[in-house]
Structures are given as C-alpha cells and as structure tokens.
Amino acid sequence: MTTIVRCARALVGGEEQRDFSFAIEGDRIAAVAPFETLQSRFSHAELRSHGGEVFVAPGLINGHSHAYQILMRGWADDLSFERWRSDALYKIVPRLTPEQIYHTFRLAFDEMLGGGITTVAEFFYLNGAGNAHAEHAIRAAQETGIRLVFARTWMDADYAPPAFRETIVQAAERTRALMSAHPGVHICVAPHSLHAASHEMIRAAAEFARSAGCMMHVHVAEAKYEGAQTLERFGKTPISLLEKLDALNERTVAIHAIYITDEEKRLLANAGARVIHNPMTNQYLGDGICDVDGLQSLGVQMGLGTDADVKPSLIEEMRAASLLQKVSRLDGSALGARMALALATTQGAAALGVEAGDLREGAFADYITVDAAGVDPWTPLANALVYRAENAWVRETYVGGRRVRTRGDAAPQGAAQGLHSLLASLTL
C-alpha cells in the first residue's frame, strides 16, 4: 500500500517548506515531489494530510541511551559519579529480571516516542547470564514501535558486576545468536570502555564489527581521569589508545569524547569515526563539555544521546548542546539551531549508520507532527524546535510510515504499577 503524505508545513534540511509532499511505500519514502505529481504517479495511493496547525519534521535520533536508568531518576540525583555508579547503578540494574527489563523499556521507549524520538541506540549491559534480558529489551522496542539500534555491550573488567561480565568467546557467540534471531534489528557491538573492557576484548569487538559489517560503540574520554589513567598505564591518551588497538575507524562510534586533545580530534576525523554527544547527562553527572564546534569544524559526524535518561528528550538535548557551546566559547553564535537540529536528525542518523533523520527519498518514513500554536509567525521552525519547544508539542510520531504514538496516549498498561513495586524493594 502506498500512502501520499501532504504537509502544509514541513521542516526539510533545516528550512521550512510549504505544501510539501512525499509518498511512502513499505516503510520508506519512495518519492518526494509536488502533490499533483505524486497523485499522478501513485493513482491508487491513500492520502494522509497534515494541516497548518502542525508542522512535520523528521523523527529525532537518540544516539545513546541506557533505558533502565530511568529507574534511578528522582532518588539517585545529586551524587558524585563514583557514588552514582557504585551506590545506585550497580545496586539496581544487575538485579533486574528479564520481565522487569521489558516493563522498564516499554516505559522508557514510550516516553521517547512521545517526545518525537523515532530511533534509539540502546547501549545494553545486562548480558552476563546470556541473551534473555536483551531479548526482552528488543521485545519492548518492537511492541512500542521505536526503531532500535541495539548496542550490545561487551564487558570483562573484574570490578564490574557479574551480571555485566562475559568472556570474549561468550560475548561473540551471544551477539551472533542475537543477530541471527533478530535480522530486522540494527544490532552492533559495544565494548564498554577502555577501563571496563580488556584490550583483548576491544580488539575482538573491533574485528567482530569489521567481519559482521556493524558499528562499534564505545564510551571514551567521559571523565578527566581516563586520559591520565591511559597515559600513565599505556603511554597513550584514550583516542590514541583506540587507534593502537585497531579500534578506531569508520565503524567506531565514540560516546562522549569530552577530554581529548586537538591531535585526538584530528585522529577521529581522519579515521572517519563518529561521536555521540550527551549534553544533559554530561551536566547531570558533572562530566564536562564536549567540543562540538571543534569536532564539527574537522568534519566529524556527530549525534546526540539521552544517555542516563533523566529526561529522555532530544528536544532538550538539542537546546542543551547549543547553549553549552555558546557558554563554553563565550560566543552566542556558536552551534546554532540548524546545526543542533542536524545533530538530532541527519547527522545523528548518519553517525549510527541508519537511513533516517531526513524527509528524503530512500529514507525510512520516520517523522513527527509538532504543534505549531507556540511558533511565532516570524520564527524559523528550526529555532522554535530547538529553543522553545517541549516534548508536549509533539502530537504524533510515525515510524516506518506507521503512527505509533499520539499525544495523550496512556503509559503501557501495567508497567508503572509493576515498576513502583520494584523500586520500593530496590532503592537505597
């Protein structure tokens, strides 16, 4: 079935277009053309119209998430990173059952869809006992309708909880099994970090990514101590160490990349590696500020992520990304609205290797309708979305051309009640 979507107002390439139309076949945009042209070409198509009370925008791309961390918000706030990790994260997440993972992820993914996120890259730790937890996370994504990039973590550090740890052989075999079971899901490898995955595991993950043709996500240079630690122990700063381990290339998705030198920025650019910036979590945990403008000037492909999911909102992440660059550079012209929007859409999708984030022929038909009532007549749509919008502005969310979320939809049945009981038994 073909559907022609006619939009009174649309945000395309960062600019507003009036009377914009595209045709959907399957789950992708088959053509972009004037409405009359599409009607003539697809004479038996269904028509879907979005009037001037909304504007249509590409679905937002969440480049890095830990959905189970929504269980920590509201009671694990205001801790140092060390206490947040040891006294909250490591006490809560390892105890989650597969069924609890399902309900948690249903709730988190539903909240993301409500804020216009149509793709999420989920960096998932709970693999120590096998793939049961991962299967329930994937099930939650399929049932909510969100497009999932499943970054399956490889982790073997002694200090990590047993629920997170695997051998290299186990991680590789289980990742292959998950890929085989879910060919329609973007599954990739994610050696946790330079401190939580051994050098042998990182090398193996990079080789796995090459042979499987998938991406490799890795936390890197989130905190100051990491650079000092790798320099002292291995004579290399973090990005240089990834290069030494043959793990820095066009498949590498570096999460955070805050404390890196100018030389390391050039290494990232020359390797064709990508970076995911998580401005809200970086503020929440007191991490620091990624040099987005500097990386952009070198041509590094970048996206935005909600990371700890204190508030899983790409709208908030866009705003934070822009404002942090302005204040860190003392320059109000730094990282403008159109660039922030690109990080959340076209660039973010390219950074993950997903054909989404744009209203163009061949891309997945992932888009949102946004209430235009709060947009002043003189305000460009990109500026309104980045600087003024809220999640509540999003009226409808479409993934693969199918409406999966409408403003006002209730939370997944049974999830909130079950998680309330869970937290009562698990919190500090």
WOUR-V158466 format. One record per pair of residues at least 12 apart in sequence whose C-alpha atoms are under 7 Angstrom apart, sorted by the first residue. I is the first residue (numbers start at 0). J is the second residue. Records with the same first field share a line. If there is no record, write none. Layout:
I = J, J
//
This chain:
0 = 24, 44
1 = 22, 23, 24, 44, 45
2 = 22, 23, 24, 44, 45, 46, 47
3 = 21, 22, 23, 44, 45, 46, 47
4 = 20, 21, 22, 46, 47, 48
5 = 18, 19, 20, 21, 34, 47, 48, 49
6 = 18, 19, 20, 48, 49, 50, 55
7 = 19, 49, 50, 51
8 = 51, 54, 55
9 = 54, 55, 56
10 = 55, 56, 380
11 = 358
13 = 337, 381
14 = 381
15 = 380
19 = 33
20 = 32, 33, 34
22 = 37
23 = 364, 400
26 = 363, 364, 399, 400
27 = 361, 362, 363, 364, 399
28 = 359, 360, 361, 362, 363, 364
29 = 360, 361
30 = 360
31 = 359, 360
52 = 370, 371, 372
53 = 368, 369, 370, 371
54 = 368, 369, 370, 371
55 = 366, 367, 368, 369
56 = 366, 367, 368
57 = 344, 356, 357, 358, 365, 366, 367
58 = 115, 116, 117, 344, 356, 365, 366, 367
59 = 115, 116, 117, 118, 313, 343, 344, 356
60 = 116, 117, 118, 119, 343, 344, 347, 348, 356
61 = 116, 118, 119, 120, 303, 304, 305, 313
62 = 119, 120, 275, 302, 303, 304, 347, 351
63 = 119, 120, 121, 122, 275, 304, 305, 306
64 = 120, 121, 122, 304, 305, 306, 307, 308
65 = 121, 122, 123, 306, 307, 308
66 = 104, 107, 308
67 = 92, 103, 104
68 = 307, 308
69 = 107, 308, 309
71 = 87
72 = 309
75 = 87
79 = 284
80 = 284
89 = 160
91 = 425
93 = 125, 160, 162
97 = 131, 132, 135
98 = 135
100 = 132, 135, 136
101 = 135, 136, 139
102 = 414
104 = 136, 139
105 = 139, 140, 143, 411
106 = 410, 411, 414
108 = 140, 143, 145
109 = 143
111 = 311, 312
112 = 145, 396, 404
113 = 390, 393, 404, 406
114 = 312, 390, 391, 393
115 = 367, 393, 396
116 = 313
117 = 145, 146, 365, 398
118 = 145, 146, 147
119 = 146, 147, 148
120 = 147, 148, 149, 150
121 = 148, 149, 150
122 = 149, 150, 151, 152
123 = 150, 151, 152
124 = 152, 163
125 = 162, 163
126 = 162, 163
127 = 161, 162, 163, 164, 165
128 = 162
129 = 173
130 = 173
143 = 403
144 = 398, 403
145 = 398
147 = 184, 185
148 = 184, 185, 186
149 = 185, 186, 187
150 = 186, 187, 188, 189, 216
151 = 187, 188, 189
152 = 188, 189, 190, 191
153 = 165, 170, 189, 190, 191, 196
154 = 190, 191, 195, 196
155 = 195, 196, 197
156 = 195, 196, 197
167 = 200
187 = 213, 214, 215
188 = 204, 208, 214, 215, 216
189 = 215, 216, 217
190 = 204, 216, 217
191 = 217, 218
192 = 217, 218, 219
193 = 219
198 = 244
202 = 244, 245, 246
205 = 246
214 = 250, 251
215 = 250, 251, 252
216 = 251, 252, 253, 254
217 = 252, 253, 254
218 = 253, 254, 255
219 = 237, 253, 254, 255, 256
220 = 237, 255, 256, 257, 258, 259
221 = 255, 256, 257, 258, 286
222 = 258, 286
223 = 258
238 = 263
239 = 263
247 = 270, 272
248 = 270, 271, 272
249 = 270, 271, 272
250 = 272
251 = 272, 273
252 = 272, 273, 274, 275
253 = 273, 274, 275
254 = 274, 275, 276
255 = 274, 275, 276, 277, 289
256 = 274, 289
257 = 287, 288, 289, 290
264 = 294
268 = 297, 298, 299
273 = 299, 300, 301, 350
274 = 300, 301, 302
275 = 301, 302, 303, 304
276 = 289, 302, 303, 304
277 = 303, 304, 305, 306
278 = 316, 319, 320
279 = 305, 316, 319
280 = 305, 306, 307
292 = 334
300 = 346, 350
301 = 342, 346, 347, 350
302 = 342, 343, 346, 347, 350
303 = 316, 342, 343, 347
312 = 390
313 = 343
314 = 385, 388, 389, 390
317 = 339, 340, 343, 385
318 = 385, 386
320 = 339
321 = 334, 335, 339
336 = 381, 382, 385
337 = 381
340 = 381, 385
344 = 356, 357
345 = 357
363 = 399
364 = 398, 399, 400
365 = 397, 398, 399, 400
366 = 396, 397, 398
367 = 393, 395, 396, 397
368 = 393, 394, 395, 396
369 = 392, 393, 394
370 = 392, 393, 394
393 = 406
394 = 406
//
